[in-house]
Structure formats: structure tokens, C-alpha cells
Amino acid sequence: MLQLDPDTSVIVKRGIRRGVMTLFREREWGTALGALFGVFLLVQLLLIILVGAQGVQSLLRTRTDIRLEIREEAQDQDIHNFFAVLQQQDFLEDAAYITKEQAYERARTHDPELITFLEQFHMGNPFPDTIGVTLRSLDDYPRFRRFTEQKEWHGVIDPAFLSEVTDQEKQIYELLRFTRAGRSITTIILFVVATVLLFITTELVRRRVLGRANEVLVEKLVGSSPLAMFVPFATEACILLFFAIGLSICTSVLIIISFPALVPALKAGGILSALNAEISSLISGTLPAYFFLEILLVPVIATVGTWLGMHQELQARTLSLHTN
């Protein structure tokens, strides 16, 4: 254990000053900084992946759009009753009645080749009347299914379509299980990388101690306290870690900014624009907190790594001279 002298504050200030001066005097820390930067960049990318997986889960839970197909023989009054009761359910976010004519015109805009084919062969309008439903959350799927399976609605909703809704629910739950598994694996890798970071810091300090063995020996001969020997090396490790984490944060921010340009589907109007909006909201809300937590942990990592790297030198406080 480190023993604190009465003038601990003076020792700490001098140690920090020595660590800063030594680090900037010796220019042999470029490789160490590069290794630390690579590990921290991997940490930032893993955090971005975690946030992205959370965004996918959130999107799957909130964007539950369903199209209910109306039976052709359904009476208008029954359809209106079903739609009115559906709108009163607390699990509903939004609902829209789409007639077959409206569906036909939408298809003319989004799939003109299909409409051209239908009109060329006089095949008429193949689209049924539907009701578009958006649930508040994926967790409301069971309640929605129980509502649509009520006997009074059997004459309105196509029973075959209800099985498709159930299949859709199963597929979304499978996607949720997949994203949860991905988050768990990423979290495990993140802890492994954090351990590797600690080992790299330890090895960095150990090599610097070995490179300055004569200086450490002189400090032992003059009776320097373990704290006086510890603080300069801990300061050097802390500065390198701060540099590395700053570079990695800047690089990760640039990656986030340029990602929509690399993946056009994420841009506004793209097929993944909704996912991009969801993930962007989470990144802006949670990622800065992760970065701040990493910065707070830097002194802890530097302290533990320095202690592991030079604990033998700190414990060997006395030198014995043997004569023949």
C-alpha cells in the first residue's frame, strides 16, 4: 500500500509536474498512444453498436404497423362499428380506413408497372378494403389479437388474415430476441476490451519504469516515498489515456456524421430513414453520457494500471548492500 507523507499535497503536485515534463521531454510514447487510441476507438464503436441495437429494439416496439383486410361480404354498418370500437382501444396509436379505390391509386404512384399490367389485361381492382393499424407498442400485440378474434368481428375481418398477423408478431419477436442477443454479446466484448485496456496500461507503465530504471534506483537511494515514485508514472499514463480517448471520441463522432453519406438508405426518404431517426435520437441522448463516464474512469484506469505495472518497485523500498 502507498504510505502518505504529511506533505502529501506537495508530493502529489511535484509528481504531477514531473510526469508532465518527462512525458513531453521524451518523445517515445507514440506507439503506446496509438495502441491506446485503437482500443478506445473499439470501445466507442462497441458503444455505438449497443446504442444502434437499442434503437432497433425501440423501433420494432413502437412501429407496429398492421393492415387488416376487410371481408368482401362484410356489411358497411359492421365495418363502421368495428372501426369505431377499434379507435376507442387504449392500445391503439392510430388507425385509418383505406378503401380499395384508395389502395388502387396508391399503387398507381408506388408501383405503376403493376397498374399498367392490370389495366392492359382489364383485370379490375384486385385490392381489398383494409384498415391500417399502428399500435402504441409491440407489447400490445396480444391485446390487439384478442380484440380482433372476438366473435362479433368474424364477419368483418378475414380469419386467414389473423393468422398472418400472428406470424408477423412472431417474426418481430424473433428480431427482438436477435437484437437482445447482439447487445449481450457486444456487452461481453466491451468488458473484454476494457480488461485489455487495463493490461495495455499496465504494460505501458512497466516498460517506462524499466526504461528509467536508473532514475527509480536513485529515488530509492535518496529515500523517496512510494507515492513520490508513483505519481509521475500515473500522471504520464493518465495524460496518454486522455489523449487517446479524446482522439477516439473525435473519430467516432466523424464516423457517425459521415455514416448516412456512406449508407444512402439512412438519409431522409430512404428505406432506413426511420431507423436513422430513432438511432440518432438515442445517440444524441445517451452517447455523450457514455463518453463522459469514460473520461471519469481514466484516472481510475491510470491509477490501477500504474500500480500493477510498478508495484514491485514500490514495495522494494530498501536496498541491501552485500559484501564478500
C-alpha positions, 0 to 999 in steps of 0.5 A: 500500500502507498504510505502518505507523507504529511506533505502529501499535497506537495508530493502529489503536485511535484509528481504531477509536474514531473510526469508532465515534463518527462512525458513531453521531454521524451518523445517515445510514447507514440506507439503506446498512444496509438495502441491506446487510441485503437482500443478506445476507438473499439470501445466507442464503436462497441458503444455505438453498436449497443446504442444502434441495437437499442434503437432497433429494439425501440423501433420494432416496439413502437412501429407496429404497423398492421393492415387488416383486410376487410371481408368482401361480404362484410356489411358497411354498418359492421365495418363502421362499428368495428372501426369505431370500437377499434379507435376507442382501444387504449392500445391503439396509436392510430388507425385509418380506413383505406378503401380499395379505390384508395389502395388502387391509386396508391399503387398507381404512384408506388408501383405503376408497372403493376397498374399498367399490367392490370389495366392492359389485361382489364383485370379490375381492382384486385385490392381489398378494403383494409384498415391500417393499424399502428399500435402504441407498442409491440407489447400490445400485440396480444391485446390487439389479437384478442380484440380482433378474434372476438366473435362479433368481428368474424364477419368483418375481418378475414380469419386467414388474415389473423393468422398472418398477423400472428406470424408477423408478431412472431417474426418481430419477436424473433428480431427482438430476441436477435437484437437482445442477443447482439447487445449481450454479446457486444456487452461481453466484448466491451468488458473484454476490451476494457480488461485489455485496456487495463493490461495495455496500461499496465504494460505501458507503465512497466516498460517506462519504469524499466526504461528509467530504471536508473532514475527509480534506483536513485529515488530509492537511494535518496529515500523517496516515498512510494507515492513520490515514485508513483505519481509521475508514472500515473500522471504520464499514463493518465495524460496518454489515456486522455489523449487517446480517448479524446482522439477516439471520441473525435473519430467516432463522432466523424464516423457517425456524421459521415455514416448516412453519406456512406449508407444512402438508405439512412438519409431522409426518404430512404428505406432506413430513414426511420431507423436513422431517426430513432438511432440518432435520437438515442445517440444524441441522448445517451452517447455523450453520457457514455463518453463522459463516464469514460473520461471519469474512469481514466484516472481510475484506469491510470491509477490501477494500471500504474500500480500493477505495472510498478508495484514491485518497485514500490514495495522494494523500498530498501536496498541491501548492500552485500559484501564478500 
